[in-house]
């Protein structure tokens, strides 16, 4: 495992040739008030080879942040209603974040996944269905992880980072070992917005500022499916700037390598979503994805998959976000 630290002065040359490079330049150009913006003070390139684990709530192995430095991370999305204001707040501050996306959320809105990547944010993953991997056997847990990578990679239409965060931060020894063999870096957290507990943006603001007053730095956890974070973020970034905090942007040294069987399943899931969107405009807006067990592994010795049928919904929830609230936490 190797962590490469890049100073701000080296930013332009260091990012040349990486997906984040042009977007960083564009973000700066678009920034209306650069002097009041957080921007990106430093880029840290993560080499996930071997066992790379970060975030002091669980892992004490490495500390790449200096006093006053924060990393912005957003889990569980994308979900357009709340991800869009999050992107707007980040753009207003000319700053960049890391999004740990859920596979089935990504295939529900591939256009938004591509928009996030196009803006220069780093895209990692958070399993296929946001399952608690401690509640299942290693084979199924492994498939949750791998299908998550395939789905987000396929939705993005470009390489993504080999960055992973466990749902509920519920890691297991077996999956940590698996991720190490796949050269995937694991991210825990240092501070939690607790945004899934509240709809009040002031509570999110207070949670982060309170923890940072004590810790002075860290990897910050938000959820871009939560209205409280969507409403709080702009003001919170203003406050971080006022208090002299600096944003560190994480980039990957290499790209996530996906597995062919899971790629085929992900491709089929995206195809099903597309065909559903073509026949029913509502499907395009919906984040409701069939609640079903993981699909059986695709066997390469069988004939090609039949054409995808319409997406079956189990139960339309009264509100999209309420469904999210009950399903997703960390
Ligand atoms: Zn989560």
Boltz pocket constraint, residues with backbone or C-beta under 6 A from the ligand:
constraints:
  - pocket:
      binder: B
      contacts: [[A, 75], [A, 76], [A, 126], [A, 130], [A, 166], [A, 167], [A, 168], [A, 328], [A, 329], [A, 330]]
      max_distance: 6.0
